[in-house]
């Protein structure tokens, strides 16, 4: 696959275009790590979301590959559907590279209104940090990964300084909630409250380094959303990367070849 890679650091910007294979990533034949050594622990309780037990699935890397870093994955589904089971296919390749992956459950909009989703994400971050020793990770090396609506949750969670996240990775992220405000926001929410629910309103200096992935043929969440996000990050002098993939739609990383490519980029 071809990736158009835009790298923005606080000190400047560089635009590069390369194929993954020419950069030596695991897209090369035989270079991908073996996911057979990944071990999964399902339905671990991390705390409460309102009166609901919140669960996670823990994906542990093969012995000898550990990098002592945790990635908390937040699934998509328009805030109204989906589950942590959606992370299973996405978690294997990045976990096989030595990362502990945590597939997080959060309350959907039909059960709880905003900002319950952020409260639940915070519960997962706190639990991972408190259990760093058992997970075999450094409590200062926790990143959050989100997909679509989960990308919104990840970006917003990363903006809260008390979470002390090391990085954020956002796949085709939603950056506002206008389209789903009626279902997600509490009754009576005004325009100011809806605007405040956007992570763009909270990105400032000190925000963790961020990687964005987006398909250029995405008609569910236009790639322009991620381009705007990148600009906001650059304006705040946050080290950031935007990787755009030509000719692919929303949730392109459900295809194994792109799951591997994205895992290579994140690891790199």
Secondary structure, DSSP 8 states (H G I E B T S, - for coil): -EEEEEEEETTEEEEEEEETGGGT-TTSTT-S--GGG-EEEEEEEEEEETTEEEEEEEEE--TT---S-EEEEE--STTTS--GGGGHHHHHHHHTTT-EEEEE----TTT--TTHHHHHHHHHHHHHHHTHHHHT--TT-EEEEEETHHHHHHHHHHT-GGG--SEEEEES-----GGGHHHHS-TT--HHHHHHTSGGGG--TT--EEEEEEETT-SSS-HHHHHHHHHHHHHTT--EEEEEETT--TTGGGSHHHHHHHHHHHH-
